[in-house]
Amino acid sequence: MGQTDWIYCTAIGQDSHRFMTAAERAARPERPLVLGGVVIPGEVPLSGNSDADVLLHAVTNALSGLTAQNILGTRADRLCLEQGITDSAVYVREALADLLSGGWELLHLSLSVEAARPRLSDWIGPIRERLAELTGLQPDRIGLTATSGEGLTAFGRGEGMMVICLASARRPGPA
């Protein structure tokens, strides 16, 4: 049997959201902070049309970078604003479907969060587990780190959150 030659590809995705203002929170008191598909209780939610899950948006953008098929923007607006779908897991599933239909196999995700709050150390395990459920990766193929950035940016000063995601994939090359 012949050996398969693989084509490897890596893409980067980024997203950021500010925390909701007091007026936004008063208008939507039921809205939670959602990170990586996990509800973080007792924390100020992020502002956005969808659930504003900054981690899943960064993953979606990284997957979109692999396929050159953008989800966030027109497609997500159609899902969110026209169909009322605000769960960012749907955006990840859309991007993953594009990836798999192109013959790609997702290999690894690495995410880096910059935020002064909330403290994520207790949430890294549950978020990695949820990301594994959404992507089909094993949790040990998903890296997740967090930093305050020493307060040098708006994110490090607690005004919002920013995430960078690196996604790696492969597919069989031409025979």
N, C-alpha and C positions, 0 to 999 in steps of 0.2 A: 504494500500500500504506500502511496506517495505521501510526502509530507506537505501539509498545508502552509502556503505562504500567507501571512496576515498583513492587512493594512491597519495601522494604528492611527488613531486620531485623538486629540485632546482639545477641549474648548473651555473657555472661561465664561462664567456668568456672574453678574453683579446685580444687586438690588439694594435699595434703601428706602426707609419710611420714617417719618417723624412720629412721635407719640401724639395721640389725640389730645386736643386742647380740652379744657374744662367744659366749654360750651358743646363741643362734639360729644364728650362723654355724657353730658346731661341729655343730649338728644338721642343717644344710643346707649343707655345704661346697661343693656344686656350683652353688649359686645365684649368678648374676652380677648386677651392677648393670646395669639396662636403662633407657635414657632415650630416649624418642621412637622406640622399636623398635630401638635400636642398643645392642649390648652394649659396655659400657665396661670393658675388662679391668683387673684389678689394683686395683679400687676396692671399698669396702665396699658391699654391696647394701642396698637399702631393704627395710623390713619390711612384710609384707602377705600376704593370702591368695593373691593372684594374683602376677604378676611384679613388682608394686608400681611399675609404670612411671608415675611421677608426671606426666610430660609427657602421655602418652596418656590418663591419667585426666582431666587438666584439659581436653584437647581433647574427650573424650567428654562431660564436663559442659557445655562450651560448646555443643556440637552439641545436647545434650539441652535446653539453654536455648532454642535456636531452635525446637524442636519441642514442648516441654513433655512429652516422653516420656522419663522417666528411665531410664537404662541402669544406672548404678552404683547399687547397692542390690539390690533384689529380682531384677532380670534378671541382673545380673552375678553375684550369689550363686548363682543357679540354674546359670549357665554354669560358674562356678569350683568351687563346693562340691559340686554334684550331678553335673556332667558332667566335671569335672576340667580344664576349659579355663582355663589361667592366662595365656595370651598376651593382653595388653591390646589388641593390634591387633584382636582379635575384637570388643571393646567399641566401638572406633572404627567398625568396619564396621557394627555394629548401629545405632549412632547415625546414621551417614551414610545407611543404608538408610531409616531413618525420615524423615530430611531430604528425600531424593530422592523418596520416595513421596508427600510432601506438595507436590511441584512446585517445591521450592526448589533453587537453584543456589548452591553454596558459592563465595564470592568471595575470602575472605582469612582467614588466621589470624595472630594476633600472640600470641606467648608470652613471658612474662617469668619467669625462674627466679631464686629467691633461695636461695643456698647458698654456704657457705664452701668446700665441696669437692664434687665434684672440679672442677678448672679445666676449663671447657667450651669455651674458645676453639678448640681443635683439633677439637672434635666438632660445632660448629654446622653446618658444611657437610653432613656425613653425616646428621645428624639432620634437617635441612631436606629433604634428598633422600628420606629414608625417609618423612617426613610427606607429601611430595608423592606418593610411590607409594601411600600409604594413602588419601589424600583425593582424588586426581585433580587437585589444584592444581599449578600450576607452582611451582618452588622460590622464584621471586621474588615470589610471593603469600603467602609464609610468613615472618613476622618472628620472630626468636628472639634474645632478649637475656638476659644473666645478670649478676647483681650479688651481692656478698657482703652487702649491706645494712649494711656497716660494723660488723658484729658486734653489732647492736642487738637481734636476735631470736635464738631458738634455731636458726633456719636459718643465720643469719649467723655463729653460733658453732660451726657444724659438726655440729649434732645431727641434722639431717635436711635435707630439701629441700621447697620450696614453689613451686608454679607457678600463675600466673594466665594464662588464655587468653581472648582476645577473638576471636569468630568472627562474620563478616559473610556474609549470604546475601541473595538476591533471588528473587522469583518474579513472573510476570506478574500484573498486577492485573486487576480486573474490566473487561470491555470497555465 
